[in-house]
Amino acid sequence: MKECERKTLSLDGLWRFVPDCYAHGEELGFHEIGHDDRFWKETPVPACFETSMQDIDCYEGIGWYRKRLSVPSGWQGQRIVLRFEGVNYRARVWLNGQLIGENHDGFLPFEFEIQDHVLWDDDNVLAVSVDNSHHEGDVPGMHVGWRNYGGILREVSLYTTSFLYIKNVIVDAEPEDDGGRLKCRLEIENSTGNLQKTACEVSLYDSQKDDKLLEIQEDEVDIQPGKSKAVMLSSRLNGARAWSPSDPVLYIAAVSLKQNSRMTDKREVRAGFRSIKATPKGLKLNGERVFLTGFNRHEDSPHTAMASDLKTVREDLEQMKEAGCNFVRLCHYPHHPAELDICDELGLLTFCEIPLYFWKDLPQGGPDYEDAKRSNAARTATAARQLECLIGRDRNHPSVIFWSVSNETPEKFPEVAEGNRELVRCARKLDPNRLCVHVSNHWKSHPNFDEDDVICINSYPSLVKTRKKDGSNVEKIWRNGLKTLHDRCPDKPILITEFGFCSFQGLERHDLGEDEHAKAIEAEFAAFDPPYVCGAVIWCWADHPWPPRRFFSGIGASPYGVLNRARRRLKPFRTARSLFRAKQDLKEIPSPENLTGDQVNMIRSHLDDIPTFPFPSGFGIRPMTKEDIGLWTDIQRDAEPYLSIKDDTFASEFGDHPEAIQWRCFIVTGPDGRGVGVVSAWYNRDFRGQDYGRVHWIAIRPPCQGMGLGKAALSYVMHKLAQWHERAYLVTHAKRTAAVKMYLNFGFEPDLTPPGALESWKSAAESITHPLLDRALEYAEKEGEK
């Protein structure tokens, strides 16, 4: 057998898409090579239905995707595999008019061998029908708590192997005294027609592959034709460093097959030496007690919905880590495998689960009871299949410490409770080195945790109408409930997998205001200090779409996030960050502005007598639209000497009220009508406890500076603010001498109250002379002498 290196071809990019509302696609030949798809919609893949075509929001049914592709002729004579990383939900796949397979497990990968179906001298036609409608016996089944986005949600690719190949690699790496123990289980497949002999080798490298740290070899093994064989290799690595949130050190295990010294297949997997144990007094990571702080995160992006968006994933996880998290629950279905790669790199312990959510079926008893039992049995079998696939895919990630088999199922029914127990046993058999659990919201009335390694519970006492404003009764509710549960199950730690509140962004002093949201998180978190509580996980990280017309009087998005869907931080985020960082004993790091003392506030206590400055001849100002966001970003980057303007800077500043952009944000225009500047008349409803207007983001392109455009723009927005507000403020930098002088001339006075502000203004006074500044510093000096 010749030496073979795996080759890969991405099939991402432009496909064709059409919905199939009446399920007539097969009858109409949508899968046939010659079908005319000229009028199908072009769509990038990965994509969900809603981003593949306009005006089909919340579509549930069948959608078809088609793509033409060429397979390299050099791939002949090899095993060729078509792989899908995730399709929601049921998928049927045709190549060149032939059905090559189907899959019923959304969010999990599947693949087919296609070398016998490939056309080598012509384009190949790949057709996929995707059905996201609900089917009894599926998981999650008839009812879900998240938006049921259909489509080819993750990447599609082709890859090659030899016909004697490594089917799977399982790496178990645990720390030992002064080192670690590495165990590798290789599953080798022989799809040739002859007996094959092969030698196996595992080499362990550091994360950069600079140094080979260990090599394990196995003498030749025999593998019968059409069969697979498992090979175990094990060795100790002296000096191995343990993986942990504070030191997420990774290693690379390179696995290869050789015949007559020639390599016939190889794979590489990352690994980390890490152990996790549950004790009556909490969790032990690598032998040391750990308390988990983190968020529940849905796989949702403001840009791509449920389709792959690894940029947003990384930004989310990095922000969680900075906010004091050492843990993230990837709810309620298998997330993109690259998300786990990032958790490995950042040091975020993870909780993975299959989408067995609610287990909505017919109640026990009655004429339909036999149908319910049949559906329950089918659902349990589907869940077991998905559990095996999930664990097989993600087992090598050191960040993964939990396998969860279900969430919030009706455990008052014996069939459901026994189904959970059966699935936990299944998970433990598949992977005895991680914690196997289910998540319950019926833990007070029906605690069923006999099989679970850790008791995982959800509760939201702050949402009840009897909640006191100071949160004292919800803390008491939690403490009493936790103690009762612990008394029933004293040998197992308790993990709060969901707690939290909800709010509508921008609201204050309201039952669902950001301030109430923050207070609720703080009050509930205070109850989680008993030694048998091993962690607390807030629901949830960011607002996300859920089934419309089902929750909260029919609104289409969950308001539980500490960030809104556009990733703007809300007040509960700051509270959670403070609580988590304190719990993990993390010190605050001052921001660069605070270190340099540059950032300052300026206040105008009234909006009377505003100076008026007209725009120079040929220049003007117009309202901004959402389509101008790219122009706004370009102008800011052109004009801004201090700050880094990112693609999402505008959204982070104004995304909490996008409707107001058209009357509060403005583009300064030049003689040719092009944008040369920006300014906004924004607001802050709670600056110093009052409603203030805010002059925000004045910027003029360098070629147009010095022409009086800044004064004209400032005058214009201040007159706008005077229609809506009694007072205004702005934030600037003390080193911006020209801008500060202009603001002083417009009656904005220095704010000396924030920490470090006096020093910043004293520094500014070395290069700025102005009566308002002099008077403010003189007053501060006199107050300091008292």
N, C-alpha and C positions, 0 to 999 in steps of 0.2 A: 504493500500500500504506500502511495507516494506521500511526501510531506504535505501537510495541509494547514493553511492559516485561515481562520474564519474571516469572511468578508461580509460587509453590511451595506445595505442600500436603503436610505430613508425614502419612504413613500409619502411623507408629509408634503404639504403644499396645496396647489389648486386641484380640487376634485369638482365633480358636478353633483348637484343635489336637487331632489324634488320630494315633496310630501306625497304620501299615498293614503289619503283619508279613507278610501273605500276598500283598501287592501286588495286592489286589483293588479298590483305591479307584476306579479309572476304571470298572471293570465295575459297581461299586455306585453310580456317579454322584456321587462326592464333589465333583466340579467343577460339577455342575449348579446352576442358580439355585435350584431348589426343593428341593434336598436338605435334609433335616432334621438340622441340626447342633446341636440344643438340648443334647445330652448330650456334646458335645465339650468338652474342657477349655479354660477361659479361660487365656490366657497373654499376658504382655506381649511385644511384638516391638520390638527385636531379642531373640532368645532361641535357645538351643540345645535339642535334644530333652529333655535331662535336666532343664532348668529349666522346660520347658513341661509336664512331667508327672512325678509322683513314680514312683520304683521302676523306671526304665528306664535305669539307669546303663549306659554303654558300648553303648547301642543302635546297631546298624548295620542300616539298611534304609530304608524309605520312611516319611516323616511328612508329614501334610497340615496346611496352614494355610488358614483362610478368614477373610475380613473383608468387611463391608458398608460401602460408602462412597458419599457423594454428591459429584458433581463440580459446582463452581459454574457456574451457567448463563451467567455472564459470560465463561466460557472458550470458548464456542461460536465457531467461525470461526478458531480458532488450532490450532496443532500442539500436541498433548498427549502427554507422554511419561511412562511409568511406569518408574521407575528403582529398581534394587536395588543397594546398595553391596557386598553380598557374601552369597552363599548357599552353604552347604557340604552336598552337593557339586553333584550334578546337580539342576537345577530345571526343572520344567515349569509354565507359568503360563497360567491361564484367566481370562478376564473375561466374565461373564455367559454362562458355558457354552461359550464359544469358546476354543479353544487359540490363544493369540497368540504363543507362542514358547517356546523352551527354551534353557538354558545349561549348559555342561559344565565351566566353569572356576570352581571354588571359590575364594573370597578375592578375586575380581575383580568389578568392577561390570558390569552389563548393563542394557539398557533396551529398551523397545518403544514404538512409536507406537500410541496407543489411541483417537484421536479418532473413528475410524470404528466403534468398538465400545462407546462410552459411551451409557448411557441417561440422558437429560436430565430426564425427568419421574418418575424412580423411583430406588430404591437400586440400586447396582451391586454385584455379588458378585465378589470377587476370590478365586481359589483357587490355591494353590501346592502342588505335590507336591515334596518334597525327598528325595533319595536319597543317603545318605552311604556306601553300600556300595562295595566296590572293583570297578573295571572295568579289564581289560587295555587298555592304550593311553591310559588317563587319566594325569594327573600329579597326585599322586605315584604312583598306581597301586596295586599289590597289597600294598605294605608301607610303613608310615610309622613315624616315631619319636616321634610326639606323639599325644595322645588325639584320636581322630577324631570330634570333636563335630559332629553334623549340626544343621541348622536354618537359619533366617533370621538370620544372625549379625550383620548390620549393618542400617543404616537403609533404609527404603522410603519413596519419595516420588513425588508427581506434580509436573511442572513444565510450563510452556508456553513456546513460542517462536512467532515468526512463521514463515511457510513459506519465507522467505529468512533464513537464520540462520547464526550462527558455530558450526560443528561442532567446531572444535578451535583452540586457541591454543598455540603453542610459543614460549617465550621463552628465548633464549640471551643471557646477559649476562656478559661477561668484563671484568675490570679492564684498563685501559691506563694509560700514564703520565699522571698527574694527571687521571684520569677513567675512563671505561669505555665499551664498545661494546655497544649494545642491538640485538638482532636479533629480530624478531617474524615468525613464520610463521602466517598465518591461513588456515584451511581453511573456505571459505564454501560452504554447500549451498543449492541452489535446488530445492526440492521443489514448486514451482508448475508449471503447465503452459505458462508463457510465459518468454521471454527476460527477464532482469532485469539492470538496471544499478544498481550501488551504489558509493558512495564508502566508503573505509575510513580509519579514524583510530585512532591509538594515542597516548594521553596517559600520561606517567609522573609519578607523585606520590610524595611521601615516605610513610612507613608510616602516618601519620595522615590522609593526604589533605588536609593543610593547604596545601601548596604544589604547584602544577603545575611540574614541572622540565623537561619536554620534551614536544613534540607533533610527531607524524609523520603526514602525510596522504598518501593515494594518490588520484589522480584516478579517476573512475568506471571500473569494470571490468565487462565483460559476462560473464554466467554463463548458460549454456544451460539450458533446462528439464530437470529431473531429473538435473542434473550438479553436481559440486562443482569448486571452483577454489582453488588455493593462491596467496596473495598475500604477498610478502615486503616488510617494511618495516624499515629500519635507520637508526640515527643514533648519534652520539657524545654522551655526557653528560659535560661538564666537571665536575670536582669529585666524581664518583661515588665513594662509599666502598665498599671491598671488604668482602664478607661473610666472616666468619671466626668460629671458636669464641670468640675474645676480644671480637669486635665484630660480632654477628650483625645487621647493619643490613639492613633489608628495604625494598623499594619496591613500589608498586602500579602495574601496567600496566592501564589501562582501555582496552578495545578496543570499537569501535562501528562499526555499519554505518548509512549514511544514504542516503535517497532523497529528492531534492528538499528537502534540509535537514531532513528528518524522520528521527528515529532509529527504525530497524526492529529492531535487536537490539544488545545490549551484553553484555560479560563483563568480569570483573576477575580478574586473577591476580597473586599475589605473586611477586616475583623478588628475586634478590640477585646482585651482581657477584662472581663467584668462578671461579677456574681451578684445575684439578688436573692434575698431570703426574707420571708415574712415571719415575724415573731409576735407574741402577744403584746409586746410593747412597741411595735412599729416595724418599719422596714430597715433592712441592713444592706447597704450597697458596698460591696467589697469589704464586708465585715464591720462597716461603720454605719451608725444610725443616720438616716436621711429623712427629711420632711419634704414632701412634694408640694411645690407651689407652681401653679400654671393656669392655663386657659384651655377651654374646649375650642377647637378650630374646625370650621366647616371648609371643605374644599370649594371655595367660591371666590371668584375674582370679579371686581367691578369692570374689568376689561373683556373677559372671555367667559363669564359665568362659570360653569363647571368644567370647562375644557382647560387643558394645560396652560398654566401661567406661572412658570417657575420663578420669574422675577418677583412677582408679588409674594409667592411662597417664601422666598429667602428674606425679603424685607420684613414680612410678618414675623418670622421666627427670630430674626436678629433683634427686632424690637422687643419681643417677648424676653429674650435672654437679657437684654439691657434692663428690662423692667423687673428683674429679680426672679424670673422663672427658671426652674431646673427641669420642668416637666410640661408636656403638652399631650392632651387627649385628642387623637385624630378621629373625630366622630363623623358619622356613625357607620362607616363603610371603609373599605381599603382605600387609602389615599395613594397618590402617585408615588412610585418607589423612590423617585429623586427627592421627595420631601423627607424621606427617612435618611437619605444620604446627607442632607443638610443637617438634620438632627444629630447624626453621627459626628459631623464636623464641628458643630457648635457646642455639643455637650448638653442636649436636651433629651431627657428620658421620655419615652413615648409609650402610649397606650393605644393599641390597635384593635379594631373590632370588625366583625362582619355586620351587614345591615339588617340583622334580625331585630326589627324595631316595632313595638306595640303588639306584634303577633295577632293582628286583628282577624278574628274568625268568629264563627257562630257560637253562641253560648252553649254551655253544657245542657243536655236534655232537649226534649221537644222532638218534632218529626224530622228535623234536619241534623240530629246529633250524629248519625253515622257519616254524613257528609263532612261534618266538622272534624270527626276523628280521622277520616281519610286525609283531609287537608292538613291537619296537624302533623300526621306521619310524613306526608310529602314535604312539608316545610322543614321538619327536623332533618330529613335526608338531604335536602338542598343546603341547609345551613352547614351540615357536616362536610359536604363536598366543598363549599366555599371556605370553610375553616381550614381544610387540608391545603387548599390552593394558597390561601393567605399565608399560612405558616411556612409552606414550602418556598414562597417568594421572599419573605421578609426575615427569615430566621437568622440570617447572618449579621443582622444589624445589631451592634452592641447597645444602641439607644433603646431598643425595644425591650421592655420589661414586663408588659402585660399583654395577654391575649384575652379579649372580651368576646363572649359568645352571643350576647343580646343586650338590649337596652329597653327598660320600662315595659316589660311584658306583664300580662294579667295573671299573676301567680296564684290567684285564688282558684284557678282551674288546675286540677291535678295533672292533666296532660301537659300543660305549659310548664309547671314547676319541674316535672320529671324530664321534659325536653331540655330545659336549661341544665339540669344535673347531668344528663347524658352528654350534652355538648361540652361541658366543662371537663368531664372525664375524657372525652375525645381529644380535646386540646392538650390535656396533660400527657396523654399517650403519645401524641405527635411531638411534643416538646416538653420534656420534664424539667427543663432548666429555666423556665420562666413562670410567672404567676398567671394562673388561669382563673377567670372570674366571669360573672355576669353583673349587670348594673340594674338595681332595683329602685323603683319609686313606691313600692308596696311593702317596704321593709317594716313599717310599724304594724300593719295588720297581718302580713303573711311573710315573715322572715324565713327565706329558704336558702341558707348559705352553707349547708353541710359539706358540699363538694368544693366550695370556693376557697382559694388560698387567702384572699383578702375580701373583706366585706365592702362592696362598692355601692354607695347610695346617693340618690338625688332628692332634694327637697327645696321648696321655695316659700318658707314661712313669711317672708317680707311682702309677698304678693297678696296676702289675705287682708281683708278690709279692717280687721281688728288690730293691725300692726300699729304700735305706738310710734310717734314721730322720733323719739330718741332711740328706738330700736331695742329697748331693754327687754321687751317681752319676746322678741324673736331670738335673742341670745338665750333666754331662758328655755324657749321651746326646743332649740337645738341641744342645749346641755341636758335637758331631761330626756329627750329622745335618744341621744347618744349613750347616755348612762344605761337606759333600759336595754338598748340593743347590745351594749357591751356585757351587761349582766347575763343576757341570754347566750351570747357567743364570746366567752371571755378569752378564748385561745387565739383569736384572730384580730388583726388590726383593722381599723375602719378608714376607708378613703372616701372623702366627700367628692364624688365625681362631678356633681353639678350643684351649684348654689349661685344666687345672684338676684338681679332685679332687671327692670327695663326702663327705658326713658326715650323721649323724643328729643332729638338733638336741638339745642338752643333754648329749650324751655327751662325755666327756673320757677321755684315756688309753686309747683304744680305736682299733683299726685304722681305723674310720670315725668318729672323734671330730672335733669342731670344731677342736681344737688341731692334729690331723694335717692337716686340710683347709687350715688357715692356713699351716702349715709348707710344705706342698706348693706352694702358690701362690707363696710367697716364694722357694723354691728354684728353681722353674722360671723365674720372671720374671728371675732373675739371669742367665740364659743369653741373654737377648734384647737384648744390647747391641752386637753387631756393626753396623757402619754400613749394611749392606745389609738389616737387619731394620727394617721401617718401622712396626711396631706389634704389639701383643699384646692379644688379646681373650679374656677369661675366659668359660668355660662353667661356669655361666651366672648370670644375675641372680637368679632366684628359683626355688625348687622348683615343679614343674608336673606335672600329670597326664600320664602316657604310657600306652601300651597295657598293660593289666594282664596278668600272667602271662608277660611276655616278657623283662623284664630284672630283675636283682637278686633272684633267687629268687621272682619273681612280684609284688613290691610294685607298687602302682598309681601311685606318684608318683616323679619323678626327684629324687634327693637331692643334685644337683650345685650347688644354688643357694647363693649367699652370703647370701641371705635365705631364710627359709622361705616357704611359699606365702601365709601371712597377713601377710607383709612384716615379720617380726621379724628384726632384724639378728643375724647369727651372727658368730663370731670371724673367719672368712675375709673378711667384709666389711671389718672394721677393718684387716686386713692389706692387702687390695687398695686401700682408700682411702689408706693410708699410702704404699704403693708408687706409686700413680698420681699423687697430689699431689706427691710428691717428683720424679717423672719430669717433670711439667709445671711444676716450680719454683713451686708454689703454697704460700704461707705459711699456716700454721694461724691461724684466727681464734678466740680464746677464746670460750667460750660465755658467755651472760649471767650464769649462776651463778658462773663462775670470775671474771668481771670484778668482780662485787659481793662475792664471798667469802662468800655466804650459805650454800651447801650444805655440810652437815657430816655426818659419820658418828658414831654412838654405838654402843658395844659392851658386851655383857654376857657376860663370859668363862665363865659357868656359868648353869644354869637351876635352881639350888636356891633355896629360901626365896622363892618368888614371892609377892608380896603378893596377897591375895584381896579383891576388892571386888564385892559383889553389884550387880545392876542395880536401879535404883529400882523401886518398886511399879508394876506395869503394863507395864514395859519388859522386853524379852528379846532373844534372839539366835537366829538360825536359819542353817543352811547355805545357801549361795547355789547357784543353778542357772544354767545357760547362758541361760535365759529371763530372768534378772534383770540381764543386762548393761546394758540400757537404764535400769533403775532405778538401778544402780550409777553410771552416767554422770550421771544427773540429780542424785543425792545429792552427788556430787563437785563438780559445777558450782555447786550451791547453797552448798556449804560452803567451797570453795577460794578463798582471797583472792589467791594468788600465781600459780598455774600455769594455763595454758590447757588445759582438758579437751576433747579432740577426740572425735569419734565412735569413733575406733579406738584411744583411749588404753588401754582395758581390754585389747583384743587385743594391743597392743604390749607390755603388761606381763605378761600371763598366757597369751598365745597359744601359747607353746612347750610347755605341758602342760595342755591344756584339761580333761583328765580329772580333774586334781587340784582343779579349782575347787570341786567339791562337798564336799571335806573340808578345804580350806584357805582358802576365802573365805566371808565371813559377812555377813549383813544384820542390823543392829540394828533391832528393831521397837518401835513405840509401842503404847500401850494399845488402839488400834483395829487393830493388826496391820500397819499400814503401815510401810514402811521409812523410818527416820529417820537411819540411819548405816551405815557400812561399815567393815570391817577385814579384814585377811588375815594368815594365818600361813604365809607363803611361805618360800622357801629360796634359797640360793646355794651351789652345790656347790664353788665355788672362790674364796670370799672369803678373801683372805690365805692362799691355798693350802689351805684347810680347808673342811669342810662346815659351813655356818652356817644356822640358821633366820633368817628375816627378818620382822620386824614391818613391815607394808606398808600404806600407804594408809588410815590411820585418818581418818575424816571423820564429823562429826556436823552435821546441819542446824542452821542458826543458831537457830531457835526452841527447840531442845532442848539447846543448849550451856549449860554451867554447872550441869548437873544430875547430874554424876558419870558420865555415859555413857561418856566417853572412858576414864576409869580402869577402869570395869567391862569395857569391850571389850578394853583392853590386858591386863588380868589374864586374861581368858578366852583370848585367843590365845597368851599366854605359857605357860599351862598346856597348851594344845594342842601348842605347839612342844616343850615338855619331853618329850613322848611320843616325838619323832622326832629331836631334836637335843641336843647337849651345850652349845651356846652359841648366841647370837643377836646380831643387829645391826639397826640401822635407819638410815635416811637422813632428815634433816629440814633445816630452815633455821634458822640462828642467830637470826633475827629473830622466830621464833615462840616468844616468851618463855614463854607458858603451857604449850605442848607440851613445850618443853625441860625446864622445871621438873618436869613430870609424869614424863618419861623418867628424869631424874636420881633422882627419888623411887623409881622402880622399879629402880634399880641399874644403869642404863645409863651408862657412863662416856664422856667425850669422847675421840674419836680424834684425836690431834694429829699423826699421821704424814703425811697427804696434804699436797701443796703448798698453802700458803695457809691451812691449817686453824688454825694457831696464831693468826694474825691474826683469823680469824673468831671464835674462842673468846674471845680477849681483848676483842673488841667485845661479845660476848654477856655477858661478866662485868660490863660497865658497868651492866646492868640486872637481872642474875641473881646471887643469892648462894646458894651451895650448897656443902657440904663436898667433894663429888666434883669439882666444877668447880675449886674453889680448890686442892685437892690436885693435880689434873692440871696446872694452870698453874704451880704452885710447882715441881713436879718438872721441867717443861719448862724453866723458868728456870734451875734448877740444872744441868741437862744442857747448857744453852747456855753456861754459864760455864766448863765444863770444857775 
